[in-house]
Amino acid sequence: WAGLSVLFLSGIASAINTLWSRSASRLTGRYVVGNLADLLPGSKTPVTIQTPRRGDPLNPLQAEVYLARLDERQAARNPGAQEGMVYAFWRKCPHLGCTVPWVDSFSFHDPRSGATYPGWFRCPCHGSTYSDAGVRVFGPAPRSLDMFPVTIESDGAIVVDVSQVMRGSAQNAEHGVLPSAETGGARA
């Protein structure tokens, strides 16, 4: 009887474990990821944000982010963007989740303007290509790069909120944050 009892109880425990609703861990929180003075116009800076995983704090969730700040030339290539705008692009390709790098040396024909120039976000898995402002211009990705909301504090600290993901769209360029004169972001 003892063996049957153990078998019966383990079956009940397995059923409860299978049916018990658990919420998945997700990225949460606001993180200071840099200072505006260090993010030069035209730069793309990779940042890794780690958030605690619920139930497993020693194995955190990670958000691979590119902080980007557009210079005058990049803003002109992206309708809706302005010089100095700051973005936090999620480096996860919306196609299949590959990590998307910024490739300074990669030249590509921009179908929006007809110009060819170097410097694109380019997915190494299937070739989806994104502009300086994260706008999808080529490839199988269904949309532009996803972004996280960015705020710039009065002391110039750049804060990224990883608990909210802004789905990429053709209007990505318009969703950057333009630093105010108080934060040192005024254009000359």
Rosetta constraint file for C-alpha pairs under 8 A:
AtomPair CA 1 CA 5 HARMONIC 6.07 0.50
AtomPair CA 2 CA 6 HARMONIC 6.28 0.50
AtomPair CA 3 CA 7 HARMONIC 6.21 0.50
AtomPair CA 4 CA 8 HARMONIC 5.99 0.50
AtomPair CA 5 CA 9 HARMONIC 6.06 0.50
AtomPair CA 6 CA 10 HARMONIC 6.03 0.50
AtomPair CA 7 CA 11 HARMONIC 6.20 0.50
AtomPair CA 8 CA 12 HARMONIC 6.38 0.50
AtomPair CA 9 CA 13 HARMONIC 6.09 0.50
AtomPair CA 10 CA 14 HARMONIC 6.05 0.50
AtomPair CA 11 CA 15 HARMONIC 6.22 0.50
AtomPair CA 12 CA 16 HARMONIC 6.20 0.50
AtomPair CA 13 CA 17 HARMONIC 6.06 0.50
AtomPair CA 14 CA 18 HARMONIC 6.13 0.50
AtomPair CA 15 CA 19 HARMONIC 6.11 0.50
AtomPair CA 16 CA 20 HARMONIC 5.61 0.50
AtomPair CA 25 CA 53 HARMONIC 5.83 0.50
AtomPair CA 25 CA 54 HARMONIC 5.71 0.50
AtomPair CA 26 CA 53 HARMONIC 7.39 0.50
AtomPair CA 26 CA 61 HARMONIC 7.37 0.50
AtomPair CA 26 CA 163 HARMONIC 7.71 0.50
AtomPair CA 27 CA 51 HARMONIC 6.11 0.50
AtomPair CA 27 CA 61 HARMONIC 6.59 0.50
AtomPair CA 27 CA 62 HARMONIC 7.63 0.50
AtomPair CA 27 CA 63 HARMONIC 7.56 0.50
AtomPair CA 27 CA 162 HARMONIC 5.84 0.50
AtomPair CA 27 CA 163 HARMONIC 5.41 0.50
AtomPair CA 28 CA 51 HARMONIC 6.54 0.50
AtomPair CA 28 CA 161 HARMONIC 7.51 0.50
AtomPair CA 28 CA 162 HARMONIC 5.57 0.50
AtomPair CA 28 CA 163 HARMONIC 4.14 0.50
AtomPair CA 28 CA 164 HARMONIC 7.95 0.50
AtomPair CA 29 CA 51 HARMONIC 7.48 0.50
AtomPair CA 29 CA 161 HARMONIC 5.81 0.50
AtomPair CA 29 CA 162 HARMONIC 5.86 0.50
AtomPair CA 29 CA 163 HARMONIC 5.63 0.50
AtomPair CA 30 CA 159 HARMONIC 6.37 0.50
AtomPair CA 30 CA 160 HARMONIC 5.51 0.50
AtomPair CA 30 CA 161 HARMONIC 4.19 0.50
AtomPair CA 30 CA 162 HARMONIC 6.29 0.50
AtomPair CA 30 CA 163 HARMONIC 7.49 0.50
AtomPair CA 31 CA 49 HARMONIC 7.58 0.50
AtomPair CA 31 CA 159 HARMONIC 5.33 0.50
AtomPair CA 31 CA 160 HARMONIC 5.34 0.50
AtomPair CA 31 CA 161 HARMONIC 6.43 0.50
AtomPair CA 31 CA 162 HARMONIC 7.85 0.50
AtomPair CA 32 CA 157 HARMONIC 6.39 0.50
AtomPair CA 32 CA 158 HARMONIC 5.61 0.50
AtomPair CA 32 CA 159 HARMONIC 4.36 0.50
AtomPair CA 32 CA 160 HARMONIC 6.47 0.50
AtomPair CA 33 CA 47 HARMONIC 7.16 0.50
AtomPair CA 33 CA 49 HARMONIC 7.93 0.50
AtomPair CA 33 CA 157 HARMONIC 7.58 0.50
AtomPair CA 33 CA 158 HARMONIC 5.81 0.50
AtomPair CA 33 CA 159 HARMONIC 6.03 0.50
AtomPair CA 33 CA 160 HARMONIC 6.87 0.50
AtomPair CA 34 CA 38 HARMONIC 7.21 0.50
AtomPair CA 34 CA 39 HARMONIC 7.71 0.50
AtomPair CA 34 CA 157 HARMONIC 5.94 0.50
AtomPair CA 34 CA 158 HARMONIC 5.30 0.50
AtomPair CA 34 CA 159 HARMONIC 7.63 0.50
AtomPair CA 35 CA 39 HARMONIC 6.67 0.50
AtomPair CA 35 CA 156 HARMONIC 5.36 0.50
AtomPair CA 35 CA 157 HARMONIC 4.47 0.50
AtomPair CA 35 CA 158 HARMONIC 5.42 0.50
AtomPair CA 36 CA 40 HARMONIC 7.62 0.50
AtomPair CA 36 CA 152 HARMONIC 7.63 0.50
AtomPair CA 36 CA 156 HARMONIC 5.08 0.50
AtomPair CA 36 CA 157 HARMONIC 6.25 0.50
AtomPair CA 36 CA 158 HARMONIC 6.31 0.50
AtomPair CA 36 CA 183 HARMONIC 7.65 0.50
AtomPair CA 36 CA 184 HARMONIC 7.56 0.50
AtomPair CA 36 CA 185 HARMONIC 7.58 0.50
AtomPair CA 37 CA 156 HARMONIC 6.93 0.50
AtomPair CA 37 CA 184 HARMONIC 7.38 0.50
AtomPair CA 39 CA 43 HARMONIC 6.54 0.50
AtomPair CA 39 CA 45 HARMONIC 7.63 0.50
AtomPair CA 39 CA 67 HARMONIC 7.96 0.50
AtomPair CA 39 CA 68 HARMONIC 7.70 0.50
AtomPair CA 39 CA 69 HARMONIC 6.76 0.50
AtomPair CA 40 CA 69 HARMONIC 6.75 0.50
AtomPair CA 41 CA 69 HARMONIC 5.08 0.50
AtomPair CA 41 CA 70 HARMONIC 5.30 0.50
AtomPair CA 41 CA 71 HARMONIC 4.57 0.50
AtomPair CA 41 CA 83 HARMONIC 7.95 0.50
AtomPair CA 41 CA 84 HARMONIC 6.09 0.50
AtomPair CA 42 CA 68 HARMONIC 7.28 0.50
AtomPair CA 42 CA 69 HARMONIC 5.54 0.50
AtomPair CA 42 CA 70 HARMONIC 4.80 0.50
AtomPair CA 42 CA 71 HARMONIC 4.58 0.50
AtomPair CA 42 CA 74 HARMONIC 7.11 0.50
AtomPair CA 43 CA 68 HARMONIC 5.80 0.50
AtomPair CA 43 CA 69 HARMONIC 5.77 0.50
AtomPair CA 43 CA 70 HARMONIC 7.18 0.50
AtomPair CA 44 CA 66 HARMONIC 6.08 0.50
AtomPair CA 44 CA 67 HARMONIC 5.61 0.50
AtomPair CA 44 CA 68 HARMONIC 4.43 0.50
AtomPair CA 44 CA 69 HARMONIC 6.79 0.50
AtomPair CA 44 CA 102 HARMONIC 7.17 0.50
AtomPair CA 45 CA 66 HARMONIC 5.37 0.50
AtomPair CA 45 CA 67 HARMONIC 5.04 0.50
AtomPair CA 45 CA 68 HARMONIC 6.38 0.50
AtomPair CA 46 CA 64 HARMONIC 7.21 0.50
AtomPair CA 46 CA 65 HARMONIC 5.78 0.50
AtomPair CA 46 CA 66 HARMONIC 4.47 0.50
AtomPair CA 46 CA 67 HARMONIC 6.33 0.50
AtomPair CA 47 CA 64 HARMONIC 6.07 0.50
AtomPair CA 47 CA 65 HARMONIC 5.12 0.50
AtomPair CA 47 CA 66 HARMONIC 6.00 0.50
AtomPair CA 47 CA 67 HARMONIC 7.09 0.50
AtomPair CA 48 CA 62 HARMONIC 6.59 0.50
AtomPair CA 48 CA 63 HARMONIC 5.79 0.50
AtomPair CA 48 CA 64 HARMONIC 4.72 0.50
AtomPair CA 48 CA 65 HARMONIC 6.08 0.50
AtomPair CA 49 CA 62 HARMONIC 5.61 0.50
AtomPair CA 49 CA 63 HARMONIC 5.11 0.50
AtomPair CA 49 CA 64 HARMONIC 6.50 0.50
AtomPair CA 49 CA 65 HARMONIC 7.45 0.50
AtomPair CA 50 CA 60 HARMONIC 5.90 0.50
AtomPair CA 50 CA 61 HARMONIC 5.61 0.50
AtomPair CA 50 CA 62 HARMONIC 4.52 0.50
AtomPair CA 50 CA 63 HARMONIC 6.44 0.50
AtomPair CA 51 CA 60 HARMONIC 5.47 0.50
AtomPair CA 51 CA 61 HARMONIC 5.25 0.50
AtomPair CA 51 CA 62 HARMONIC 6.37 0.50
AtomPair CA 52 CA 56 HARMONIC 7.47 0.50
AtomPair CA 52 CA 57 HARMONIC 5.05 0.50
AtomPair CA 52 CA 58 HARMONIC 7.57 0.50
AtomPair CA 52 CA 59 HARMONIC 7.32 0.50
AtomPair CA 52 CA 60 HARMONIC 4.61 0.50
AtomPair CA 52 CA 61 HARMONIC 6.22 0.50
AtomPair CA 53 CA 57 HARMONIC 5.12 0.50
AtomPair CA 53 CA 58 HARMONIC 7.73 0.50
AtomPair CA 53 CA 59 HARMONIC 6.43 0.50
AtomPair CA 53 CA 60 HARMONIC 4.88 0.50
AtomPair CA 53 CA 61 HARMONIC 5.77 0.50
AtomPair CA 56 CA 60 HARMONIC 7.31 0.50
AtomPair CA 63 CA 90 HARMONIC 7.07 0.50
AtomPair CA 63 CA 91 HARMONIC 7.97 0.50
AtomPair CA 63 CA 162 HARMONIC 7.64 0.50
AtomPair CA 64 CA 90 HARMONIC 6.12 0.50
AtomPair CA 64 CA 91 HARMONIC 5.51 0.50
AtomPair CA 64 CA 92 HARMONIC 7.42 0.50
AtomPair CA 64 CA 99 HARMONIC 7.95 0.50
AtomPair CA 65 CA 88 HARMONIC 6.09 0.50
AtomPair CA 65 CA 89 HARMONIC 5.48 0.50
AtomPair CA 65 CA 90 HARMONIC 4.73 0.50
AtomPair CA 65 CA 91 HARMONIC 5.40 0.50
AtomPair CA 66 CA 87 HARMONIC 7.77 0.50
AtomPair CA 66 CA 88 HARMONIC 5.55 0.50
AtomPair CA 66 CA 89 HARMONIC 5.11 0.50
AtomPair CA 66 CA 90 HARMONIC 6.55 0.50
AtomPair CA 66 CA 91 HARMONIC 6.50 0.50
AtomPair CA 67 CA 86 HARMONIC 7.05 0.50
AtomPair CA 67 CA 87 HARMONIC 5.67 0.50
AtomPair CA 67 CA 88 HARMONIC 4.68 0.50
AtomPair CA 67 CA 89 HARMONIC 6.56 0.50
AtomPair CA 68 CA 86 HARMONIC 5.57 0.50
AtomPair CA 68 CA 87 HARMONIC 5.12 0.50
AtomPair CA 68 CA 88 HARMONIC 6.47 0.50
AtomPair CA 68 CA 89 HARMONIC 7.64 0.50
AtomPair CA 68 CA 132 HARMONIC 7.83 0.50
AtomPair CA 69 CA 84 HARMONIC 5.71 0.50
AtomPair CA 69 CA 85 HARMONIC 5.48 0.50
AtomPair CA 69 CA 86 HARMONIC 4.47 0.50
AtomPair CA 69 CA 87 HARMONIC 6.48 0.50
AtomPair CA 70 CA 74 HARMONIC 5.53 0.50
AtomPair CA 70 CA 75 HARMONIC 5.78 0.50
AtomPair CA 70 CA 82 HARMONIC 7.45 0.50
AtomPair CA 70 CA 83 HARMONIC 5.55 0.50
AtomPair CA 70 CA 84 HARMONIC 5.15 0.50
AtomPair CA 70 CA 85 HARMONIC 5.60 0.50
AtomPair CA 70 CA 86 HARMONIC 6.83 0.50
AtomPair CA 70 CA 132 HARMONIC 7.28 0.50
AtomPair CA 70 CA 133 HARMONIC 7.77 0.50
AtomPair CA 71 CA 75 HARMONIC 6.13 0.50
AtomPair CA 71 CA 83 HARMONIC 5.15 0.50
AtomPair CA 71 CA 84 HARMONIC 5.86 0.50
AtomPair CA 72 CA 76 HARMONIC 6.25 0.50
AtomPair CA 72 CA 82 HARMONIC 7.53 0.50
AtomPair CA 72 CA 83 HARMONIC 4.82 0.50
AtomPair CA 72 CA 84 HARMONIC 7.56 0.50
AtomPair CA 73 CA 77 HARMONIC 6.56 0.50
AtomPair CA 73 CA 83 HARMONIC 7.98 0.50
AtomPair CA 74 CA 78 HARMONIC 6.58 0.50
AtomPair CA 74 CA 83 HARMONIC 7.59 0.50
AtomPair CA 74 CA 132 HARMONIC 6.42 0.50
AtomPair CA 75 CA 79 HARMONIC 7.34 0.50
AtomPair CA 75 CA 80 HARMONIC 7.99 0.50
AtomPair CA 75 CA 81 HARMONIC 5.10 0.50
AtomPair CA 75 CA 82 HARMONIC 5.15 0.50
AtomPair CA 75 CA 83 HARMONIC 5.24 0.50
AtomPair CA 76 CA 81 HARMONIC 7.33 0.50
AtomPair CA 76 CA 82 HARMONIC 7.56 0.50
AtomPair CA 76 CA 83 HARMONIC 7.95 0.50
AtomPair CA 77 CA 113 HARMONIC 7.64 0.50
AtomPair CA 78 CA 131 HARMONIC 7.59 0.50
AtomPair CA 78 CA 132 HARMONIC 7.54 0.50
AtomPair CA 78 CA 133 HARMONIC 6.64 0.50
AtomPair CA 78 CA 173 HARMONIC 6.19 0.50
AtomPair CA 79 CA 173 HARMONIC 6.72 0.50
AtomPair CA 79 CA 174 HARMONIC 7.85 0.50
AtomPair CA 80 CA 171 HARMONIC 7.37 0.50
AtomPair CA 80 CA 173 HARMONIC 5.49 0.50
AtomPair CA 80 CA 174 HARMONIC 4.80 0.50
AtomPair CA 81 CA 85 HARMONIC 7.00 0.50
AtomPair CA 81 CA 133 HARMONIC 7.64 0.50
AtomPair CA 81 CA 173 HARMONIC 4.81 0.50
AtomPair CA 81 CA 174 HARMONIC 5.30 0.50
AtomPair CA 81 CA 176 HARMONIC 7.38 0.50
AtomPair CA 82 CA 178 HARMONIC 7.54 0.50
AtomPair CA 83 CA 187 HARMONIC 7.83 0.50
AtomPair CA 84 CA 178 HARMONIC 6.15 0.50
AtomPair CA 84 CA 179 HARMONIC 7.06 0.50
AtomPair CA 84 CA 185 HARMONIC 6.96 0.50
AtomPair CA 84 CA 187 HARMONIC 7.43 0.50
AtomPair CA 85 CA 176 HARMONIC 5.27 0.50
AtomPair CA 85 CA 177 HARMONIC 5.16 0.50
AtomPair CA 85 CA 178 HARMONIC 4.47 0.50
AtomPair CA 85 CA 179 HARMONIC 6.92 0.50
AtomPair CA 86 CA 150 HARMONIC 7.60 0.50
AtomPair CA 86 CA 176 HARMONIC 5.27 0.50
AtomPair CA 86 CA 177 HARMONIC 5.05 0.50
AtomPair CA 86 CA 178 HARMONIC 6.31 0.50
AtomPair CA 86 CA 179 HARMONIC 7.63 0.50
AtomPair CA 87 CA 133 HARMONIC 7.63 0.50
AtomPair CA 87 CA 147 HARMONIC 7.32 0.50
AtomPair CA 87 CA 148 HARMONIC 7.85 0.50
AtomPair CA 87 CA 149 HARMONIC 7.93 0.50
AtomPair CA 87 CA 150 HARMONIC 6.70 0.50
AtomPair CA 87 CA 175 HARMONIC 7.79 0.50
AtomPair CA 87 CA 176 HARMONIC 5.06 0.50
AtomPair CA 87 CA 177 HARMONIC 6.61 0.50
AtomPair CA 88 CA 147 HARMONIC 5.59 0.50
AtomPair CA 88 CA 148 HARMONIC 5.49 0.50
AtomPair CA 88 CA 149 HARMONIC 7.02 0.50
AtomPair CA 88 CA 150 HARMONIC 6.52 0.50
AtomPair CA 88 CA 160 HARMONIC 7.07 0.50
AtomPair CA 89 CA 134 HARMONIC 7.06 0.50
AtomPair CA 89 CA 145 HARMONIC 6.43 0.50
AtomPair CA 89 CA 146 HARMONIC 6.04 0.50
AtomPair CA 89 CA 147 HARMONIC 4.41 0.50
AtomPair CA 89 CA 148 HARMONIC 6.45 0.50
AtomPair CA 90 CA 145 HARMONIC 6.68 0.50
AtomPair CA 90 CA 146 HARMONIC 5.56 0.50
AtomPair CA 90 CA 147 HARMONIC 5.38 0.50
AtomPair CA 90 CA 148 HARMONIC 6.94 0.50
AtomPair CA 91 CA 98 HARMONIC 7.94 0.50
AtomPair CA 91 CA 99 HARMONIC 5.31 0.50
AtomPair CA 91 CA 100 HARMONIC 4.95 0.50
AtomPair CA 91 CA 101 HARMONIC 7.00 0.50
AtomPair CA 91 CA 145 HARMONIC 7.56 0.50
AtomPair CA 92 CA 97 HARMONIC 4.95 0.50
AtomPair CA 92 CA 98 HARMONIC 5.61 0.50
AtomPair CA 92 CA 99 HARMONIC 4.93 0.50
AtomPair CA 92 CA 100 HARMONIC 6.05 0.50
AtomPair CA 92 CA 145 HARMONIC 7.61 0.50
AtomPair CA 92 CA 146 HARMONIC 7.78 0.50
AtomPair CA 93 CA 97 HARMONIC 4.62 0.50
AtomPair CA 93 CA 98 HARMONIC 5.26 0.50
AtomPair CA 93 CA 99 HARMONIC 6.21 0.50
AtomPair CA 93 CA 100 HARMONIC 6.00 0.50
AtomPair CA 93 CA 123 HARMONIC 6.85 0.50
AtomPair CA 93 CA 141 HARMONIC 7.17 0.50
AtomPair CA 93 CA 145 HARMONIC 6.61 0.50
AtomPair CA 94 CA 141 HARMONIC 5.75 0.50
AtomPair CA 94 CA 142 HARMONIC 6.64 0.50
AtomPair CA 94 CA 143 HARMONIC 6.64 0.50
AtomPair CA 94 CA 144 HARMONIC 7.45 0.50
AtomPair CA 94 CA 145 HARMONIC 6.58 0.50
AtomPair CA 94 CA 146 HARMONIC 7.30 0.50
AtomPair CA 95 CA 140 HARMONIC 6.54 0.50
AtomPair CA 95 CA 141 HARMONIC 4.28 0.50
AtomPair CA 95 CA 142 HARMONIC 6.22 0.50
AtomPair CA 96 CA 141 HARMONIC 7.96 0.50
AtomPair CA 98 CA 123 HARMONIC 6.91 0.50
AtomPair CA 98 CA 124 HARMONIC 7.60 0.50
AtomPair CA 98 CA 125 HARMONIC 6.53 0.50
AtomPair CA 99 CA 123 HARMONIC 6.93 0.50
AtomPair CA 99 CA 124 HARMONIC 7.89 0.50
AtomPair CA 100 CA 121 HARMONIC 6.41 0.50
AtomPair CA 100 CA 122 HARMONIC 5.96 0.50
AtomPair CA 100 CA 123 HARMONIC 4.67 0.50
AtomPair CA 100 CA 124 HARMONIC 6.89 0.50
AtomPair CA 101 CA 121 HARMONIC 5.71 0.50
AtomPair CA 101 CA 122 HARMONIC 6.08 0.50
AtomPair CA 101 CA 123 HARMONIC 6.68 0.50
AtomPair CA 101 CA 124 HARMONIC 7.89 0.50
AtomPair CA 102 CA 119 HARMONIC 7.18 0.50
AtomPair CA 102 CA 120 HARMONIC 5.86 0.50
AtomPair CA 102 CA 121 HARMONIC 4.37 0.50
AtomPair CA 102 CA 122 HARMONIC 6.46 0.50
AtomPair CA 103 CA 119 HARMONIC 5.61 0.50
AtomPair CA 103 CA 120 HARMONIC 5.52 0.50
AtomPair CA 103 CA 121 HARMONIC 6.02 0.50
AtomPair CA 103 CA 122 HARMONIC 6.67 0.50
AtomPair CA 104 CA 118 HARMONIC 6.11 0.50
AtomPair CA 104 CA 119 HARMONIC 4.08 0.50
AtomPair CA 104 CA 120 HARMONIC 6.52 0.50
AtomPair CA 105 CA 118 HARMONIC 5.55 0.50
AtomPair CA 105 CA 119 HARMONIC 5.90 0.50
AtomPair CA 106 CA 118 HARMONIC 5.17 0.50
AtomPair CA 106 CA 119 HARMONIC 5.66 0.50
AtomPair CA 106 CA 120 HARMONIC 6.46 0.50
AtomPair CA 107 CA 116 HARMONIC 6.49 0.50
AtomPair CA 107 CA 117 HARMONIC 5.14 0.50
AtomPair CA 107 CA 118 HARMONIC 3.89 0.50
AtomPair CA 107 CA 119 HARMONIC 6.40 0.50
AtomPair CA 107 CA 120 HARMONIC 7.48 0.50
AtomPair CA 108 CA 116 HARMONIC 5.36 0.50
AtomPair CA 108 CA 117 HARMONIC 5.92 0.50
AtomPair CA 108 CA 118 HARMONIC 6.42 0.50
AtomPair CA 108 CA 120 HARMONIC 7.62 0.50
AtomPair CA 109 CA 114 HARMONIC 6.41 0.50
AtomPair CA 109 CA 115 HARMONIC 5.75 0.50
AtomPair CA 109 CA 116 HARMONIC 4.17 0.50
AtomPair CA 109 CA 117 HARMONIC 6.86 0.50
AtomPair CA 110 CA 114 HARMONIC 5.38 0.50
AtomPair CA 110 CA 115 HARMONIC 5.47 0.50
AtomPair CA 110 CA 116 HARMONIC 5.90 0.50
AtomPair CA 110 CA 117 HARMONIC 7.80 0.50
AtomPair CA 110 CA 137 HARMONIC 7.00 0.50
AtomPair CA 111 CA 115 HARMONIC 7.54 0.50
AtomPair CA 111 CA 137 HARMONIC 6.83 0.50
AtomPair CA 112 CA 137 HARMONIC 7.70 0.50
AtomPair CA 119 CA 132 HARMONIC 7.51 0.50
AtomPair CA 120 CA 129 HARMONIC 6.71 0.50
AtomPair CA 120 CA 130 HARMONIC 5.97 0.50
AtomPair CA 120 CA 131 HARMONIC 5.50 0.50
AtomPair CA 120 CA 132 HARMONIC 6.28 0.50
AtomPair CA 121 CA 129 HARMONIC 5.77 0.50
AtomPair CA 121 CA 130 HARMONIC 4.92 0.50
AtomPair CA 121 CA 131 HARMONIC 6.31 0.50
AtomPair CA 121 CA 132 HARMONIC 7.12 0.50
AtomPair CA 121 CA 134 HARMONIC 7.28 0.50
AtomPair CA 122 CA 127 HARMONIC 6.13 0.50
AtomPair CA 122 CA 128 HARMONIC 5.91 0.50
AtomPair CA 122 CA 129 HARMONIC 4.59 0.50
AtomPair CA 122 CA 130 HARMONIC 6.35 0.50
AtomPair CA 123 CA 127 HARMONIC 5.03 0.50
AtomPair CA 123 CA 128 HARMONIC 5.22 0.50
AtomPair CA 123 CA 129 HARMONIC 6.41 0.50
AtomPair CA 124 CA 128 HARMONIC 7.98 0.50
AtomPair CA 126 CA 139 HARMONIC 7.09 0.50
AtomPair CA 126 CA 140 HARMONIC 7.16 0.50
AtomPair CA 127 CA 138 HARMONIC 7.65 0.50
AtomPair CA 127 CA 139 HARMONIC 5.73 0.50
AtomPair CA 127 CA 140 HARMONIC 7.73 0.50
AtomPair CA 128 CA 136 HARMONIC 7.23 0.50
AtomPair CA 128 CA 137 HARMONIC 7.72 0.50
AtomPair CA 128 CA 138 HARMONIC 5.40 0.50
AtomPair CA 128 CA 139 HARMONIC 3.91 0.50
AtomPair CA 128 CA 140 HARMONIC 5.99 0.50
AtomPair CA 128 CA 141 HARMONIC 5.87 0.50
AtomPair CA 129 CA 136 HARMONIC 5.92 0.50
AtomPair CA 129 CA 137 HARMONIC 5.80 0.50
AtomPair CA 129 CA 138 HARMONIC 5.05 0.50
AtomPair CA 129 CA 139 HARMONIC 6.23 0.50
AtomPair CA 130 CA 134 HARMONIC 5.06 0.50
AtomPair CA 130 CA 135 HARMONIC 5.05 0.50
AtomPair CA 130 CA 136 HARMONIC 4.38 0.50
AtomPair CA 130 CA 137 HARMONIC 5.63 0.50
AtomPair CA 130 CA 138 HARMONIC 7.16 0.50
AtomPair CA 130 CA 144 HARMONIC 6.94 0.50
AtomPair CA 130 CA 145 HARMONIC 7.34 0.50
AtomPair CA 131 CA 135 HARMONIC 5.15 0.50
AtomPair CA 131 CA 136 HARMONIC 6.61 0.50
AtomPair CA 131 CA 137 HARMONIC 6.96 0.50
AtomPair CA 133 CA 172 HARMONIC 6.30 0.50
AtomPair CA 133 CA 173 HARMONIC 4.99 0.50
AtomPair CA 134 CA 144 HARMONIC 5.88 0.50
AtomPair CA 134 CA 145 HARMONIC 5.14 0.50
AtomPair CA 134 CA 146 HARMONIC 7.91 0.50
AtomPair CA 134 CA 168 HARMONIC 7.77 0.50
AtomPair CA 134 CA 172 HARMONIC 6.36 0.50
AtomPair CA 134 CA 173 HARMONIC 7.22 0.50
AtomPair CA 135 CA 143 HARMONIC 7.89 0.50
AtomPair CA 135 CA 144 HARMONIC 4.70 0.50
AtomPair CA 135 CA 145 HARMONIC 6.54 0.50
AtomPair CA 135 CA 168 HARMONIC 7.54 0.50
AtomPair CA 135 CA 169 HARMONIC 6.97 0.50
AtomPair CA 135 CA 170 HARMONIC 5.95 0.50
AtomPair CA 135 CA 171 HARMONIC 7.55 0.50
AtomPair CA 135 CA 172 HARMONIC 5.92 0.50
AtomPair CA 135 CA 173 HARMONIC 7.02 0.50
AtomPair CA 136 CA 141 HARMONIC 7.50 0.50
AtomPair CA 136 CA 143 HARMONIC 6.17 0.50
AtomPair CA 136 CA 144 HARMONIC 4.39 0.50
AtomPair CA 136 CA 145 HARMONIC 7.03 0.50
AtomPair CA 136 CA 170 HARMONIC 7.35 0.50
AtomPair CA 143 CA 168 HARMONIC 5.68 0.50
AtomPair CA 143 CA 169 HARMONIC 5.75 0.50
AtomPair CA 143 CA 170 HARMONIC 7.56 0.50
AtomPair CA 144 CA 167 HARMONIC 7.78 0.50
AtomPair CA 144 CA 168 HARMONIC 4.29 0.50
AtomPair CA 144 CA 169 HARMONIC 5.09 0.50
AtomPair CA 144 CA 170 HARMONIC 6.53 0.50
AtomPair CA 144 CA 172 HARMONIC 7.15 0.50
AtomPair CA 145 CA 167 HARMONIC 7.38 0.50
AtomPair CA 145 CA 168 HARMONIC 4.80 0.50
AtomPair CA 145 CA 169 HARMONIC 7.59 0.50
AtomPair CA 145 CA 172 HARMONIC 7.95 0.50
AtomPair CA 146 CA 165 HARMONIC 6.66 0.50
AtomPair CA 146 CA 166 HARMONIC 5.69 0.50
AtomPair CA 146 CA 167 HARMONIC 4.71 0.50
AtomPair CA 146 CA 168 HARMONIC 4.23 0.50
AtomPair CA 146 CA 169 HARMONIC 7.97 0.50
AtomPair CA 147 CA 165 HARMONIC 5.92 0.50
AtomPair CA 147 CA 166 HARMONIC 5.08 0.50
AtomPair CA 147 CA 167 HARMONIC 6.60 0.50
AtomPair CA 147 CA 168 HARMONIC 6.62 0.50
AtomPair CA 148 CA 160 HARMONIC 6.39 0.50
AtomPair CA 148 CA 161 HARMONIC 6.03 0.50
AtomPair CA 148 CA 162 HARMONIC 5.82 0.50
AtomPair CA 148 CA 164 HARMONIC 6.19 0.50
AtomPair CA 148 CA 165 HARMONIC 5.16 0.50
AtomPair CA 148 CA 166 HARMONIC 5.87 0.50
AtomPair CA 149 CA 160 HARMONIC 5.91 0.50
AtomPair CA 149 CA 161 HARMONIC 5.55 0.50
AtomPair CA 149 CA 162 HARMONIC 7.51 0.50
AtomPair CA 149 CA 164 HARMONIC 6.93 0.50
AtomPair CA 149 CA 165 HARMONIC 7.42 0.50
AtomPair CA 149 CA 166 HARMONIC 7.20 0.50
AtomPair CA 150 CA 158 HARMONIC 6.92 0.50
AtomPair CA 150 CA 159 HARMONIC 5.67 0.50
AtomPair CA 150 CA 160 HARMONIC 4.74 0.50
AtomPair CA 150 CA 161 HARMONIC 6.56 0.50
AtomPair CA 150 CA 176 HARMONIC 7.83 0.50
AtomPair CA 150 CA 177 HARMONIC 6.65 0.50
AtomPair CA 151 CA 158 HARMONIC 6.03 0.50
AtomPair CA 151 CA 159 HARMONIC 5.22 0.50
AtomPair CA 151 CA 160 HARMONIC 6.66 0.50
AtomPair CA 151 CA 177 HARMONIC 7.02 0.50
AtomPair CA 152 CA 156 HARMONIC 5.82 0.50
AtomPair CA 152 CA 157 HARMONIC 5.66 0.50
AtomPair CA 152 CA 158 HARMONIC 4.73 0.50
AtomPair CA 152 CA 159 HARMONIC 6.15 0.50
AtomPair CA 152 CA 177 HARMONIC 7.93 0.50
AtomPair CA 152 CA 179 HARMONIC 6.70 0.50
AtomPair CA 152 CA 183 HARMONIC 7.24 0.50
AtomPair CA 153 CA 157 HARMONIC 5.17 0.50
AtomPair CA 153 CA 158 HARMONIC 6.56 0.50
AtomPair CA 153 CA 159 HARMONIC 7.44 0.50
AtomPair CA 153 CA 183 HARMONIC 6.96 0.50
AtomPair CA 154 CA 182 HARMONIC 6.25 0.50
AtomPair CA 154 CA 183 HARMONIC 5.12 0.50
AtomPair CA 155 CA 183 HARMONIC 6.03 0.50
AtomPair CA 156 CA 183 HARMONIC 4.93 0.50
AtomPair CA 156 CA 184 HARMONIC 6.98 0.50
AtomPair CA 168 CA 172 HARMONIC 6.14 0.50
AtomPair CA 171 CA 175 HARMONIC 7.02 0.50
AtomPair CA 172 CA 176 HARMONIC 7.43 0.50
AtomPair CA 178 CA 185 HARMONIC 7.51 0.50
AtomPair CA 179 CA 183 HARMONIC 6.24 0.50
AtomPair CA 179 CA 184 HARMONIC 7.19 0.50
AtomPair CA 179 CA 185 HARMONIC 4.59 0.50
AtomPair CA 179 CA 186 HARMONIC 6.87 0.50
AtomPair CA 180 CA 184 HARMONIC 6.81 0.50
AtomPair CA 180 CA 185 HARMONIC 5.40 0.50
AtomPair CA 180 CA 186 HARMONIC 6.04 0.50
AtomPair CA 181 CA 185 HARMONIC 5.36 0.50
AtomPair CA 181 CA 186 HARMONIC 4.53 0.50
AtomPair CA 182 CA 186 HARMONIC 7.98 0.50
